[in-house]
Amino acid sequence: MEPLTEPQIRKAFVNCTQGEAKRLNVPRGLPDQPWENLDYFGWRDPQSQARGYLVADLGGTLTGIVLRAPESSVGHARKSLCTLCLTAHSGGVSLMVAPRAGKSGQRGNSVGTYICADLACSLYIRGKRDTGTSAMHETLTLDQRIQRLLVNLDAFVTRVRTQPA
């Protein structure tokens, strides 16, 4: 992923107002992020661990998504599988819910999926971060795992952006 600036990040969000995007907590030290190892930029809000954010360049369009994790699910130690990167964790996966973009989200419609709680899927599939559990043996190459992550991420982002019928 190409390095992002704070204005790029704030402008990318599709499921919140411009005012909310201006107020969200963007991590300090953006130049120090491991951009070369990221397929999307994700982080949890340090002021509220129930909030998370991800920004991805999908098909040449930078898209940001506001996420919420239930307060009660943060830190549970049940073994779970991230639906984006298919990494198994003990207590490291949270149900993340995103309001839909546009009027649908303003009416309270949302979509959810189970994602690595720290939003570091890219680092897990590259072996840069350890889950603390025994990993499943995969025969896919790193490039194939990256492609799978991007396809799953694109499907989730599409669900957030698409208005229900």
N, C-alpha and C positions, 0 to 999 in steps of 0.2 A: 504494500500500500504506500502511496505517496504521502509524505508528511502533510499534515493539515494545520491550518492556522485557526485561532479562536473565531474570527469572523466567518470562515468557511464552515466551521462546525455549527455555529449558531444559525446560520442561514439554511442549513441542510434539513432541519427538523420539519417533518410533514404532519405530525399528529399532536401538535400543540400550537398555541398562538405565538405570534412574534414576541409578545411581551414575556411569555413564559420562557421562550428560547433565550431571550436576553438575560433572564434571571437565573437560569440553571447554572450549576457549578461545573465549569470546565476545569479539568485537572491542570495544575501548574506544571511547568516543565515539559510542554509539548515537544520541543526539539529533542528532548532526551528519551522519548518513547522509542521502543524497538520497531520502528515503522517497517523495516525490511522483513520482519517476521510477522506482520499483522495482515490479515485478510479483511478485517474491519477494526475500527477503533471502538472499544467498549469500556465503560467504567461505571462503578457504583458511586453514588453521591456520598461524600464523606459526612455530610450533615444529616443524611437520612438513608440508612442502608436499605430501606425499602424501595428507594428509587435507583434506577439504572438508566443508562443511555448507550446507544450504539449508533455509529455512523459508518456507512459502507458506500463504496463506489461500485454500484451495480449497473453495468451496461453504460458506463460513462456518466451516470447521474449520481451525484453525491446525495445520499438519503440518510436522515437522522430519525431515530425512533426513540420516544420516551417510553420507559418500561417501569412497571411496578411489581414488586414481589410482596406477597403477604408477610406482614410483620412476624406472624407465628411460624412461617416456614424457614426463616433465616436461621441457619445453623443446625437443622435437624440432621442426624447422622445416619439416615437410611440410605442404602446403596441405590443410586439412580443413574440414568443414562441421559446425557445431553442430546436433545433432538437435532441440534445443529451439527456438532462435530462427532457425535456418537462415542464420546468419552465417558467411561464409567467413573463415578465418584462415590465416596461415602460421605454424605452430608454436603457435597459441593455442587448440587444442582438445585435450582429454584424454579418454581413456576413463575414465569415472567409474563405479565399481562400488559398489552399495549392498547391504548385507545385507538380506534380506527381513525383514519384521517378524515377531515372534512366534517360535514353536518352529522354523519353517522356517529362519529366519535363524540361530538358535542351532545348527542342524545344519549350517550352512555354505552354505546356499542364498543366492544373490545374483542381482541383475539389474544390467545395465550399459548405458550409452549414452554417446555422445560429446557432451560439453558444453564450452562456452567455459571454458578453463582457469581463468580468474579469476572465473568464476560471475557475470559482469556482463552477461548477455544483455539485460536491460532497458535498460542504457545503450547497448549497441550498436544495438538496433533504433530507439532514439530519436536516434541520431547524437551522443550525449553522449560516446562513447568511440570511438576509431578503431582498426581492426584493423591498419592499415599495409598492407593489400592493396587492390586495386581491388574495389570492391563490385559485386555483381550488381545490375542494374537491376530494381527491383520495381515493379509497378503497384498493389500493395496500399497502402491508406492506413495511417497509423500505427495507428489503431484496429484494423484488420484484422490487422496484424502482431502487435499485443499479444494479440489474441484467439487467433491461431495459437500464440503462445508459451504462453499459458495452457492451451490444449487439449493441446499436446505435454507440458507439465509435468504436467498432471493425469494423462495416460496413463502417464507414468513413475512418478509417485507411486502410482498405482493398482497398477502392477506390483509395487512394493516392498511395499505393504500386503496384497496378495492372496496367500493361501496356494495353492501349486500343488496340482493334483489328484493 
